């Protein structure tokens, strides 16, 4: 199921003009505050009527107005069959968690003229880990718990698409760490596509399968997350300090010294202890500034991760830095070095080298679960 979005709308001092397609999975709208991300989501939800545009979900036209629309179409929000999770949970305060969830289930049953599905209710409760919260009221919940309940209510509405507008923005780091694994499970265990708004690269790297980069109301880049995040030419758009790449691996073993060994396509990584059993598929973000390059295999280093690689591309920025794209096995890795270092090493595409990564440079928040190979 895919979402097609074409929108044009002018505000005082700001103009939105976007055109992108969101395939199945999690599509992240990424950009700085004020780039138009939330405006796009509100237009998809039907909370904003654009001056011109066409929005279609799996071929079902939700909106088609303006020039070129022979027969204007405008589906109101309640007819679009979408779920929306805001920055705050927006739960009904006078209802328990169970009753909030039942509202979503009732809404879907009423729309479909069918009896509520108890098995579906139980599955959502189990997937989001909210079974112990069912008899509480929202005031007795933490921020992360409220967001999980809000997601459950949205899912029980049986949406064709789930909209999430910076659902982690109001949470502290501890609550974000609590809820991210549930969002990963949501990505991997359901067939509902998700449009996810964020300006935090760590969230995008953990969750997204597709990335749409926005700025000043325009789409600058769009594509698979692994391609966009590992493209050296995209670094100025994503932010130099945010630049990094995604690797997928399989957890091999936990060592007695507190390190976890992960198999990737280019070899093995040793990282600070990661949760999970051997065989678990992991998604690892490596920041470009944490990768050191060497023309020959280094010896006598404290760094434990040394990966053979080939230089694929280089991007020279306006400052003193150069972003280098490496191919290591089947993965693409970014390294950020100075121009002086790039010149001294004689870096050029096709050259063999080694990427060196300190184990302790990979933060716990940059490692998450990857979709199982047979996931929907």
C-alpha positions in Angstrom: 0.0 0.0 0.0 1.5 3.3 -1.0 0.7 7.0 -0.5 1.0 9.6 -3.3 1.1 13.2 -2.2 1.1 16.3 -4.4 0.4 19.6 -2.6 0.5 23.3 -3.2 -0.6 25.8 -0.6 0.5 29.4 0.2 0.6 30.9 3.7 1.8 34.5 4.5 5.6 34.2 4.1 5.6 30.5 3.4 4.7 28.4 0.4 4.3 24.6 0.4 5.0 22.8 -2.9 5.7 19.0 -2.4 5.5 15.9 -4.5 6.5 12.5 -3.2 5.4 8.9 -2.9 5.5 6.9 0.4 5.8 3.2 -0.2 4.9 0.5 2.4 6.8 0.8 5.7 7.8 3.9 7.7 8.2 7.0 5.6 9.9 9.7 7.7 9.4 13.4 6.8 12.7 14.9 8.1 13.7 18.5 8.3 14.2 21.4 10.6 11.3 23.1 12.4 9.2 25.2 10.0 10.1 23.1 6.9 6.4 22.1 6.4 6.4 18.6 7.7 3.4 18.9 10.0 1.5 20.9 7.3 1.9 17.9 4.9 0.6 15.5 7.5 -2.4 17.7 8.3 -3.2 17.9 4.6 -3.1 14.1 4.3 -5.3 13.8 7.4 -7.8 16.3 5.9 -7.2 18.9 8.7 -5.9 21.3 6.0 -7.6 21.9 2.7 -4.8 22.8 0.2 -5.3 25.3 -2.5 -4.3 22.6 -5.0 -3.2 19.0 -4.9 -3.9 15.3 -5.1 -3.5 12.8 -2.3 -4.2 9.1 -3.0 -3.8 6.1 -0.7 -3.4 2.8 -2.6 -5.3 4.3 -5.5 -8.1 5.7 -3.4 -8.3 9.4 -4.0 -8.6 11.4 -0.7 -8.2 14.8 -2.2 -8.0 16.2 -5.8 -8.6 19.9 -6.1 -7.3 22.9 -8.0 -6.1 23.1 -11.7 -6.3 19.7 -13.5 -9.1 18.4 -11.3 -12.0 17.9 -13.6 -14.1 16.5 -10.8 -12.9 17.9 -7.5 -12.6 15.3 -4.7 -12.5 16.2 -1.0 -12.9 13.5 1.6 -13.5 14.9 5.1 -11.2 13.5 7.8 -13.6 11.0 9.2 -14.0 9.4 5.8 -10.3 9.0 5.1 -9.9 6.0 7.4 -6.6 7.2 8.8 -5.1 7.1 12.3 -3.3 10.1 13.8 -1.0 10.2 16.7 0.0 13.7 17.9 2.9 15.0 20.0 0.7 14.6 23.0 -1.5 11.5 23.4 -4.8 13.4 23.5 -6.5 10.6 25.3 -10.0 11.0 26.8 -9.1 11.9 30.4 -12.4 10.7 31.9 -11.9 7.2 30.4 -9.6 4.3 31.4 -7.0 3.0 29.1 -9.3 0.1 28.3 -12.1 2.5 27.4 -9.9 4.7 25.3 -8.8 1.6 23.3 -12.4 0.4 23.0 -13.3 3.7 21.5 -11.0 3.0 18.6 -12.3 -0.6 18.3 -15.9 0.7 18.4 -15.2 3.3 15.8 -13.8 0.7 13.4 -16.7 -1.7 14.0 -19.3 1.0 13.4 -17.6 2.0 10.2 -17.4 -1.6 8.9 -20.8 -2.6 10.3 -19.1 -5.5 12.1 -18.7 -6.8 15.6 -15.5 -5.7 17.4 -12.6 -8.1 17.1 -11.4 -9.3 20.6 -8.4 -11.0 19.2 -7.3 -7.8 17.5 -7.7 -5.9 20.7 -5.6 -8.5 22.6 -2.9 -8.4 19.9 -2.5 -4.6 20.0 -2.4 -4.6 23.8 0.3 -7.3 23.8 2.3 -5.7 21.0 2.5 -2.3 22.8 3.0 -3.8 26.3 0.0 -1.9 27.8 -1.8 -4.9 29.4 -0.9 -3.7 33.0 -2.3 -0.2 32.2 -5.8 -1.1 31.1 -7.6 0.0 34.3 -5.6 3.3 34.8 -6.7 6.7 33.7 -4.5 9.0 31.5 -3.5 11.2 34.5 -1.8 8.1 36.1 0.3 7.4 33.0 3.8 8.5 32.0 4.4 10.4 28.7 5.7 7.2 27.1 2.7 5.2 28.3 0.3 7.8 27.0 1.8 7.6 23.6 1.7 3.8 23.5 -2.0 4.0 24.4 -2.6 6.6 21.7 -0.9 4.4 19.2 -3.1 1.5 20.2 -6.3 3.5 19.9 -5.2 4.6 16.5 -4.4 1.1 15.4 -7.8 -0.3 16.6 -9.5 2.2 14.3 -8.1 -0.1 11.6 -6.6 2.8 9.6 -5.3 2.5 6.1 -2.4 4.7 7.1 -1.0 5.8 10.4 0.1 9.5 10.8 2.6 10.3 13.5 3.5 13.9 14.0 6.6 14.0 16.2 5.2 11.5 18.7 8.4 11.5 20.7 9.1 15.3 20.8 7.4 15.9 24.2 9.3 13.0 25.8 12.6 13.0 27.7 15.4 10.7 26.6 14.4 8.0 29.1 10.8 7.9 27.8 12.0 8.0 24.1 14.2 4.9 24.9 11.2 3.2 26.4 8.9 3.7 23.4 11.3 3.3 20.4 11.3 -0.5 20.7 7.5 -0.5 20.5 7.6 1.7 17.4 10.1 -0.7 15.8 7.8 -3.6 16.6 4.9 -1.7 15.1 6.9 -1.1 11.9 7.8 -4.8 11.6 4.6 -6.6 12.9 1.9 -4.7 11.1 1.0 -4.0 7.5 -0.2 -0.5 8.2 2.1 2.1 6.5 3.3 4.9 8.6 4.0 8.6 7.8 6.3 9.7 10.6 7.3 13.3 11.2 10.6 14.1 13.0 13.5 16.5 13.1 15.7 14.0 15.1 18.0 12.0 13.0 18.4 9.3 15.7 14.7 8.6 15.4 14.7 8.5 11.6 17.7 6.2 11.5 16.0 3.8 14.0 12.6 3.6 12.4 12.5 4.8 8.8 12.5 2.6 5.7 12.0 5.7 3.4 13.2 9.3 4.1 11.7 12.5 2.6 14.0 15.5 3.3 12.1 18.8 3.4 13.2 22.4 3.7 11.2 25.6 3.3 8.1 23.8 2.0 10.0 21.8 -0.6 11.1 18.2 -0.9 14.9 18.2 -1.4 15.5 14.4 -1.5 13.4 11.3 -1.2 14.3 7.6 -1.3 15.2 4.5 0.8 16.6 5.3 4.2 19.8 3.4 3.7 20.5 5.2 0.4 19.6 8.7 1.6 21.5 8.5 4.9 24.7 7.0 3.3 24.8 9.5 0.4 27.6 12.0 0.9 25.8 14.6 -1.3 22.9 14.5 1.2 25.0 15.5 4.2 24.5 19.3 3.8 20.7 18.6 3.8 20.7 16.3 6.8 23.3 18.3 8.8 27.0 17.7 9.1 26.8 16.6 12.7 23.9 14.4 12.0 25.5 12.6 9.1 25.8 8.8 9.5 24.9 5.6 7.8 22.8 2.5 8.5 24.1 -1.0 8.8 22.1 -4.2 9.3 23.6 -7.1 11.1 22.8 -10.2 13.2 23.6 -10.5 16.9 26.1 -13.3 17.3 27.0 -13.5 21.0 27.4 -11.6 24.3 31.0 -11.6 25.7 31.9 -11.7 29.4 33.6 -8.3 29.2 30.3 -6.5 28.4 30.7 -6.4 24.6 28.2 -7.7 22.1 29.4 -9.2 18.8 27.3 -8.4 15.7 27.9 -9.9 12.2 27.6 -7.5 9.3 28.3 -8.0 5.6 31.9 -6.7 5.9 32.9 -8.6 9.1 32.1 -8.3 12.8 31.4 -5.4 15.1 32.1 -5.3 18.8 29.7 -2.9 20.6 28.7 -2.1 24.2 26.2 -4.7 25.5 23.0 -4.8 23.4 19.7 -6.3 24.5 18.6 -9.3 22.4 19.3 -13.0 21.9 21.7 -14.5 19.4 20.2 -14.4 16.0 18.4 -11.1 16.5 18.6 -8.8 13.5 20.0 -5.3 14.5 20.0 -1.9 12.8 23.1 0.1 13.6 23.7 3.8 13.0 27.3 4.8 12.7 28.0 8.5 12.8 30.4 9.7 10.0 32.5 11.7 12.5 33.2 8.4 14.4 34.8 6.6 11.4 38.6 6.9 10.9 40.2 6.0 7.6 43.6 4.2 7.0 45.2 3.2 3.7 46.7 0.1 5.3 45.3 -2.2 8.1 46.3 -0.4 11.3 48.0 -2.2 14.2 48.4 -1.3 17.9 45.1 0.6 18.1 42.6 0.5 21.0 39.7 0.6 18.4 38.3 -2.9 18.0 36.4 -2.6 14.8 38.5 -2.5 11.6 36.6 -3.1 8.4 38.1 -3.5 4.9 36.4 -1.1 2.5 36.5 0.6 -0.9 36.1 4.3 -1.5 32.9 4.8 -3.5 32.5 8.6 -3.6 33.7 11.8 -2.0 31.8 15.1 -1.3 33.8 18.2 -0.6 31.9 20.7 1.6 32.2 24.4 1.9 34.2 24.1 5.1 37.3 22.1 5.9 35.6 18.7 5.7 35.2 16.0 3.2 32.5 13.3 3.4 33.7 9.9 2.1 31.4 7.1 1.2 32.8 3.6 1.7 31.5 0.3 0.5 32.1 -2.4 3.1 30.7 -5.7 2.1 27.1 -4.9 1.1 26.9 -1.9 3.3 27.6 1.8 2.6 29.4 3.7 5.4 30.1 7.4 5.6 33.3 8.9 7.1 33.9 12.6 7.8 37.5 13.7 7.5 39.3 17.0 6.9 40.4 18.0 3.4 44.0 17.8 4.6 43.6 14.2 5.6 41.8 13.3 2.4 44.7 14.9 0.4 47.4 13.2 2.5 45.7 9.8 2.0 45.2 10.5 -1.7 41.6 9.3 -1.4 39.7 8.7 -4.7 36.9 6.4 -5.8 38.0 2.8 -6.2 40.8 3.0 -3.6 41.0 0.2 -1.0 41.2 1.3 2.6 40.1 0.4 6.1 37.3 2.0 8.2 38.1 2.1 11.9 35.2 2.4 14.4 35.6 2.7 18.2 33.2 0.4 20.0 32.2 3.0 22.6 31.4 5.6 19.9 28.2 3.8 19.0 25.5 5.0 21.4 22.8 2.6 22.7 20.2 4.9 21.1 21.7 4.4 17.7 21.1 0.6 17.8 17.7 -0.9 17.3 15.9 -3.9 15.9 15.8 -4.5 12.2 12.8 -6.1 10.5 12.9 -9.9 10.3 13.6 -11.2 6.8 10.1 -12.5 6.5 8.4 -9.5 8.1 5.3 -8.0 6.3 
